[in-house]
Amino acid sequence: MVTVACLCPPNAAGEVRHPTGDEITLREHLDFRAALTARNTMMLVKTEDPDATVADMLAALTETYLLVGIESWSLVDAKGKPIEATKAAIREHLFSRPDIAMGVGNAADGLYSQAVIAPLVALASRSSPSTSTDESTSVTKHSSPPRKPSRPSLPSSITSIPTAGTAKTSPSLAGVSNTSQNSA
């Protein structure tokens, strides 16, 4: 549970409804769908914005933690009726107060980051095998002579001669083609 400055509208007398603050309860852990939602959020941010920075992805991740991680809160409306902690209500009441949202976000990061980010780190480390070696990686001199430069390739048999001015050819008996040029 996180206690924050009261986010509720003042009461009829204009006083703060919860002088000791509002209580926001975060789920103890994210279920499969919520954890996968958080992980997919990071991938979508990068897909939608290839220039997204790590900071952008982490901010989106924390925002998702709050949307899927807030279980309940003590917020009430102007009439004193409890406000359900829906995604729309979280956006309206909590995200409109970044100073308070950041504090709750830090608590959510502490609860959920290990479960969401650790599998990604493990996956990345498996896909990038260790490159350590017992031998020196310094440049060594070889005793064999340097290779001779390869010969330049022969010109291509394909030409770029314009064919607009050529006429149909007929095979000659000598095996050479007779091409007649049109004179236009």
Sequence and secondary structure as in RCSB ss.txt:
>XXXX:A:sequence
MVTVACLCPPNAAGEVRHPTGDEITLREHLDFRAALTARNTMMLVKTEDPDATVADMLAALTETYLLVGIESWSL
VDAKGKPIEATKAAIREHLFSRPDIAMGVGNAADGLYSQAVIAPLVALASRSSPSTSTDESTSVTKHSSPPRKPS
RPSLPSSITSIPTAGTAKTSPSLAGVSNTSQNSA
>XXXX:A:secstr
 EEES  S   TTS  S TT EEEEE SS  HHHHHHHHHHHHHHHHH TT  HHHHHHHHHHHHHHHHEEEE  
B TTS B    HHHIIIIITT HHHHHHHHHHHHHHHHHHHHHHHHHHHHHHS     SS  S    SS      
      S      TTB   EE TTS EE  B   
